[in-house]
Amino acid sequence: MTDWAKVWDETYTKQPKIYGDEPSEIAVQLANLLVQKPKPKRVLDLGCGYGRDSIYFAHQGFEVMALDCSLVALKMLRQRIAGTNLERLIAPIVADALQGLPACDSCFDAVYAYLFFCLAFTDADITKLLADCARVVKPKGHLAGTVRSIYDRSYGKGEEIEPDMFALPNAVRHFFSESYLERKLKGAGFELQFLKRHDETVGESHFNDVLSFVAQKA
């Protein structure tokens, strides 16, 4: 079994700026939705890495739980916010999301997940993760993020583990069609509000044909 914490620790050690420092397009879009909600606003950044989007949310005045399995990434995040007023807004937490999100029911205005659900998660894993996201989001709260799409140039390469999930040479990825994403969100109690297929470059990384989405808890 792959030790994904170790994999990500090594990735961030070798490429500490792999995703740059600027927020993702969908993070900005989510923040624009949240500013309309009463204070305080709380966001769970699922798979936060070294916290580029967590820091952006905190700069908007949001309280952020920054969750990741990589100790290296979270150490980087703590170093970035040390001695600033962001320390009181961002709570970096190491956790395996599949073991359950370490949060109470209905305690977040939004869950944010940038290229998280498309990692080495099976269909059953995705069902479990989305259900847990629905649990921790307030009624009418949001789930937003990006996933790899079936239009990605890597799709279909490597060993097929299950439909739309492939063991590539350097990673395992689950690819999403628009219909699959909408179906999984609906099954967890979310209504898809926004969906965009596009290319995105962040830091040293370029992603082709990702699906960015915003959904609201029904």
C-alpha positions as CSV (number, residue, x, y, z in Angstrom):
1,M,0.0,0.0,0.0
2,T,1.3,3.4,-0.9
3,D,2.3,5.7,1.9
4,W,0.8,8.9,0.5
5,A,2.0,11.0,3.4
6,K,5.5,10.0,2.5
7,V,4.9,10.7,-1.2
8,W,3.7,14.2,-0.5
9,D,6.4,14.9,2.1
10,E,9.0,14.0,-0.6
11,T,7.2,16.1,-3.2
12,Y,7.1,19.3,-1.1
13,T,10.7,18.8,0.0
14,K,11.9,18.6,-3.6
15,Q,9.5,21.2,-5.0
16,P,8.6,23.6,-2.2
17,K,6.9,26.0,-4.7
18,I,5.2,23.4,-6.9
19,Y,1.9,25.2,-6.8
20,G,3.2,28.8,-6.4
21,D,1.8,31.3,-3.9
22,E,-1.2,32.8,-5.7
23,P,-4.7,31.6,-4.9
24,S,-6.5,29.4,-7.4
25,E,-9.3,30.9,-9.6
26,I,-11.9,28.8,-7.9
27,A,-10.7,29.9,-4.4
28,V,-11.3,33.5,-5.4
29,Q,-14.8,32.6,-6.7
30,L,-15.6,30.8,-3.4
31,A,-14.4,33.7,-1.4
32,N,-16.6,36.1,-3.3
33,L,-19.6,33.9,-2.4
34,L,-18.6,33.8,1.3
35,V,-18.2,37.5,1.8
36,Q,-22.0,37.7,1.5
37,K,-22.5,35.5,4.5
38,P,-22.6,36.7,8.2
39,K,-19.4,36.7,10.2
40,P,-17.5,34.7,11.3
41,K,-16.9,32.6,8.1
42,R,-15.3,29.2,8.5
43,V,-13.6,27.2,5.7
44,L,-12.2,23.7,5.7
45,D,-9.3,23.5,3.2
46,L,-9.2,19.8,2.4
47,G,-5.7,18.8,1.2
48,C,-4.3,22.2,1.8
49,G,-0.7,21.5,1.0
50,Y,1.5,24.4,2.1
51,G,-1.6,26.6,2.3
52,R,-1.6,29.0,-0.6
53,D,-5.4,29.0,-0.7
54,S,-5.7,28.8,3.1
55,I,-3.6,31.9,3.4
56,Y,-5.8,33.7,0.8
57,F,-9.0,32.8,2.7
58,A,-7.4,34.0,5.9
59,H,-6.5,37.3,4.3
60,Q,-10.3,37.7,3.5
61,G,-10.9,37.4,7.3
62,F,-12.1,33.7,7.2
63,E,-11.3,31.2,9.9
64,V,-9.6,28.2,8.2
65,M,-9.0,24.6,9.2
66,A,-6.1,23.6,6.9
67,L,-6.1,19.8,6.6
68,D,-3.4,17.7,5.0
69,C,-1.6,14.3,5.5
70,S,1.8,15.8,4.8
71,L,3.8,17.0,7.9
72,V,6.3,18.7,5.6
73,A,3.5,20.8,3.9
74,L,2.0,21.8,7.2
75,K,5.4,22.7,8.6
76,M,5.8,25.0,5.6
77,L,2.4,26.5,6.3
78,R,3.2,27.2,10.0
79,Q,6.5,28.8,9.0
80,R,4.7,31.1,6.5
81,I,2.2,32.4,9.0
82,A,4.5,32.5,12.1
83,G,4.4,35.8,13.8
84,T,1.6,37.2,11.7
85,N,-2.1,37.8,12.5
86,L,-2.9,34.8,10.2
87,E,-1.8,32.5,13.1
88,R,-5.1,33.1,14.9
89,L,-7.2,32.4,11.7
90,I,-5.5,29.3,10.3
91,A,-5.4,26.0,12.2
92,P,-3.0,23.5,10.4
93,I,-4.0,19.9,11.2
94,V,-2.5,16.7,10.0
95,A,-5.1,14.1,9.3
96,D,-6.2,11.3,6.9
97,A,-9.5,12.5,5.5
98,L,-10.6,8.9,4.9
99,Q,-10.5,8.2,8.6
100,G,-13.1,11.0,9.1
101,L,-12.9,14.7,9.0
102,P,-11.9,16.0,12.5
103,A,-14.7,18.5,12.7
104,C,-18.2,18.9,14.2
105,D,-21.4,18.7,12.2
106,S,-22.5,21.8,10.3
107,C,-19.5,23.9,11.6
108,F,-18.2,25.2,8.2
109,D,-19.6,27.7,5.7
110,A,-17.6,25.9,3.0
111,V,-15.3,23.0,2.2
112,Y,-12.7,23.7,-0.4
113,A,-10.8,20.9,-2.2
114,Y,-8.3,21.8,-4.9
115,L,-7.4,18.7,-6.9
116,F,-8.1,16.5,-3.9
117,F,-11.0,14.2,-4.8
118,C,-9.1,13.1,-8.0
119,L,-6.2,11.6,-6.0
120,A,-5.9,7.9,-5.3
121,F,-9.5,7.5,-4.1
122,T,-11.9,4.8,-5.3
123,D,-15.5,5.5,-6.1
124,A,-16.4,4.2,-2.7
125,D,-13.8,6.5,-1.1
126,I,-15.3,9.5,-3.0
127,T,-18.8,8.7,-1.8
128,K,-17.5,8.5,1.8
129,L,-15.5,11.8,1.5
130,L,-18.4,13.7,0.0
131,A,-20.8,12.5,2.6
132,D,-18.4,13.7,5.3
133,C,-18.1,17.0,3.6
134,A,-21.9,17.3,3.7
135,R,-21.8,16.5,7.4
136,V,-19.5,19.3,8.3
137,V,-21.0,22.0,6.1
138,K,-23.8,24.2,7.3
139,P,-27.2,24.1,5.5
140,K,-26.9,26.1,2.3
141,G,-23.1,26.0,2.8
142,H,-20.8,25.3,-0.2
143,L,-18.4,22.7,-1.5
144,A,-16.0,24.0,-4.1
145,G,-12.8,22.9,-5.8
146,T,-11.3,21.3,-8.8
147,V,-10.8,17.7,-10.1
148,R,-9.0,16.1,-13.0
149,S,-11.3,15.4,-15.9
150,I,-11.6,12.6,-18.4
151,Y,-10.3,15.1,-21.0
152,D,-6.9,15.2,-19.3
153,R,-4.1,14.0,-21.5
154,S,-3.1,11.4,-18.9
155,Y,-6.6,9.8,-18.9
156,G,-6.5,6.2,-20.0
157,K,-2.7,5.7,-19.5
158,G,-1.4,3.2,-17.1
159,E,-3.2,0.3,-15.4
160,E,-7.0,0.8,-14.9
161,I,-7.9,0.2,-11.3
162,E,-11.6,0.8,-11.7
163,P,-13.6,2.9,-14.2
164,D,-11.9,6.3,-14.8
165,M,-9.1,5.5,-12.2
166,F,-5.6,4.7,-13.5
167,A,-2.2,3.9,-12.0
168,L,0.0,6.3,-13.9
169,P,3.8,6.0,-13.9
170,N,4.2,8.4,-10.9
171,A,0.7,8.6,-9.4
172,V,-2.8,7.1,-9.1
173,R,-5.5,9.4,-10.4
174,H,-9.3,9.3,-10.5
175,F,-10.6,11.3,-13.4
176,F,-14.1,12.9,-13.5
177,S,-16.7,13.4,-16.2
178,E,-19.1,16.2,-15.7
179,S,-22.0,13.8,-15.3
180,Y,-20.1,11.7,-12.7
181,L,-19.1,14.7,-10.7
182,E,-22.7,16.0,-10.6
183,R,-24.1,12.6,-9.7
184,K,-21.6,12.1,-6.8
185,L,-22.4,15.6,-5.5
186,K,-26.1,15.1,-5.7
187,G,-25.8,11.7,-3.9
188,A,-24.1,13.5,-1.0
189,G,-26.8,16.2,-0.8
190,F,-25.1,18.9,-2.9
191,E,-26.6,20.8,-5.8
192,L,-24.1,21.8,-8.5
193,Q,-24.3,25.5,-9.1
194,F,-21.2,26.2,-11.2
195,L,-19.0,24.0,-13.4
196,K,-16.2,25.0,-15.7
197,R,-13.7,23.0,-17.8
198,H,-10.4,24.9,-18.3
199,D,-6.6,24.8,-18.2
200,E,-4.8,26.2,-15.2
201,T,-1.2,27.0,-14.3
202,V,-0.3,27.4,-10.7
203,G,3.4,27.8,-9.8
204,E,5.5,25.1,-11.5
205,S,2.4,23.1,-12.4
206,H,0.1,23.1,-15.4
207,F,-3.2,21.2,-15.4
208,N,-5.1,20.7,-18.6
209,D,-8.9,20.3,-18.8
210,V,-9.6,20.4,-15.0
211,L,-13.2,20.8,-13.8
212,S,-13.8,23.6,-11.4
213,F,-17.0,23.5,-9.5
214,V,-19.1,25.1,-6.8
215,A,-22.0,23.2,-5.2
216,Q,-24.4,24.1,-2.4
217,K,-25.7,21.8,0.3
218,A,-29.4,21.3,-0.3
